[in-house]
Amino acid sequence: MKTTNKRADLTELRKQAEQVNFKSLINCCCREFNNWGRYEGIPKYDAALAEYMQSTGYTSFLRFDFTSAGIEVFVPLAYFSDSGVHSFFFPVVERNCETDVINVIDPKRFLELIAGFAKNSYPDVDPEITQGRLENSISNLRGYLFDFQENDQTANQPELSFIEAEQSLILGHSVHPLPKSREGFTETELAQYSPETRGQFQLHYFLIHPEYVTEKSSEKELTTVQLKRELLIHGDDQIKDSLNQYPDWTVVPVHPWEADHLLNLAEVKEMQSEGFLHSLGKSGPLFTATSSVRTVYNAESEWMYKFSLHVKITNSFRVNYPHELHRGYDASVLLKTPWGEGIKKDYPEINFITDPAFIIVSYKGQVIDGFSTSIRQNPFRAAAAKKNVGLVASLTQDGILGQTPRMLNLIEEAARRKNKPKEEVAPDWFSQYLKITIKPLVGIFNKYGLGGEYHQQNMLVEFDEDLFPSRLHFRDNQGYFFRQGKVEELYTFIPDYGIDSRSFIAEPRLINFHSYYLLVNHLLGIVSALGSNKLADEQTLISLIYDAYQAEAETDTTGLVAHLLHSTKLTIKCNLLTNLNNMDEASAPRTHPAIYKEFPNPLNKKVFSRELIKPKGKDVVFSRYFPKEDVEITIRPLDPDRDLEMLHEWFHREHALKIWKMNWPIRELESFYRTLLAGDVVNSYIGEANGVPTFNFEVYWACRDLLGGYYDALITDYGTHQFIAPVDPKLKYASPSTQSILDYVFAEPKVGKMVGEGSVDSMASIMNKAHVGFKIEKVIELPDKKANLNFCYREWYWAKFPAAKDFRNELASALSTGKV
């Protein structure tokens, strides 16, 4: 494992903490907003930007458009991820669009700009609260990095025990804007109760009159009875005296921080004064925090305790609600029936860690939620405490303070054990991961109706001796959900199952849970980690996910697989917008107060044509001779350094002004192309007739284009825009150039049909498209024009030009095989 011995001072640690939070914030913006794009190359007609870029040595950036506020932001791009978790260089800068002054900005300034941009759609946005949480997150992370460094910690070993993995998540989730925000802890408490600092502490116990305690357990013995027995053995004399004095009262464990909170509540003080409650203080064995902070672990304890904690972690008080506690209990009971035994038999790859017991304290008819505790199985105790198993988030974390990331070390060690190259092992490792993930979870969803919040912190992966994934463990009492269509079936096992737990939800919503938590959050997080560490190509890995779901298509009867394979948009939770609107999504779980938005389905990349949208090089990719017109049409990708001035002149010609509407200043035109060509939606080409540049056309992936929102776009739809520059009819070569475009696009097997949206005012466009086989589907109202939505299939084109069916682009074939 590679590490660096350089020790950073507090200023440097603050800087690194700020950059970690900045990365998460930027990635949230990329996921939740559309005012950004990639920018490639050093501009020729933007002196201020060119000078800045040359001074940095970077040529690839993300550009955020805040021009409505007179600002644009440039983020140097270290790695662009198809799965959506990008990496950056620093610093980040903003440019004043009026003065061209470029200044370095920090994440607080970036958050201010994003909040201003968001306010148009979300008028309740208030950046001040989020600014405070951001500072809290940065400050906390600096402290964790200091502790990590001072204690010579590592977090990247290929083998980690359960608690080592839980406490290795120093940097937090890479797509949450406030990964380490914990409002309520003092600096001392932060060190004592945070998993990152590995603090150990005793639990605080209360003795409460049983009239005010509600508890359930699917085990043979109530947990509180076990606790009382242990305290009678190991507690001090005062505790033993209290227990003997009130033999029928209930022992209630509480997180020590929460105990102080409870003892200051008026209702708890009243219960004390009335003699219904006694604080026994801290006692018993030492526990330590897991990654959730409020769930605590002891390697010898039969149970983990998921406490209520009135600390705002990220944006929510972490409180257990009664229906969540019932949900965990109900699931534990169900998993002990033949229904649960069936899951174990059919899908041994998945282990469901249950919460078989809970405790609720009420007074005068009101739940005192600080006492509400879920009691979880601890399968990682005694000898199993050393098992190589840990939360998935520990695999996707970046390297810390110069250490290489765990994912890289794990794959390199797996490659060593298998005696194979890591580039060969990584896709095999991921394929094995999908075998223990997609097949069982889709099968369980179909046959048993169970879905869940399978995100990175709720899923634990267990490794075999070769460090390949062998089993998954799902935890989270509040994450057990069932398809509404399974109600009657589950009632046959447990009458009125889920009546207190709100466990049944509609299939479409549960499908959205699967697509967000398992696919976007979990699996794509692993894809990004493998890709950013140069272990595998992300599009290849995404194709493996697609294929794994495709393999389950025939047996899926719920629509889950079809949704994932064919939808162009998925629903995701917006952590940044939820924070900016100061929503505590845990405070009212019935309504789920969080913001959700549509997000381009990453699995669509399976049919993404790199050949059309991201062609390599700048040389000719197509050539065809048309004997009737005696013209050879060639096509090459547009090169801004070569073609910009020509295009600028073309777009100022009179016939371009009305339809093309790109008669911009050359600096603006250059910015447009350096952004467009860097993206994954559109590419632009130059067509030449007998070696003379004659036309420009764009190929776009319709499902990711504006047009895709105006009809039921398929992921195999590709469209084109065409501009013919010459005015002289003899030099236009309209038919050969248009045919060449269709030849070129339809030569790509990933293309199903071609689409177009020519203006209804452009008779030339209507006639040209009809000439090659396009048919008008309907008229649509685009933001800038009324347009004819046109479709064309290969067969329609070939019917018009039979010779095209047999035409093969011999030049492209020769180029691809290296023969020329």
ABEGO torsion letter per residue (X at the ends): XBBBABBBBAAAAAAAAAAAAAAAAAAAAAAABAABBBBBEBBAABAAAAAAAAAAGBABBBBBBAAAAGBBBBBBBABBBAAGBBBBBOBBBBBBAAAGBBBBBBAAAAAAAAAAAAAAABAABBAAAAAAAAAAAAAAAAAAAAAAAAAGBBAABABBBAAAAAAABAAEBAABABAABBBGBBAAAAAAABAAAGBBBBBBBBBBBAAABBBBBABABBAAAAAAAAAAAABBAAAAAAAAABAABBBBBBBAAAAAAAAABAAAAAAAAAGABBBAEBBEBBBBBBAAGABBBBAABABBBBBBBBBBBGABBBBBBAAAAAAAAAAAAAAABAAAAAAAAABAABBBBBBABBBBBBBGGBBBAAABBBBBBBABBEAAAABBBBBAAAAABBBBGGBBBAAAAAAAAAAAAAGBBAAAAAAAAAAAAAAAAAAAAAAAAAAAGBBBBBBAAABBBBBBAAGBBABBBBBEAAABBBBAAAAAAAAAABBGBGAAAGABBBAAAAAAAAAAAAAAAAAAAAAAAAAAAGABBAAAAAAAAAAAAAAAAAABAAGAAAAAAABABBBBBBAAAAAAAGBBAAABAAAGBBBBBBBBBAAAAAABBAAAABBBEABBABBBBBAAAGBBBBBBBBBAAAAAAAAAAAAABAAAAAAAGABBBAAAAAAAAAAAAABAABBBBBBBBGGBBABBBBBBBAAABAAAAABBBBAABBBBBBBBABABAAAAGAAAAAAAAAAAAAABAABABBBBBBBAABAAAAAAAAAAGBBBABBBBBAABBBBBBBBBAAAAAAABAAAAABBBAAAAAAAAGAX
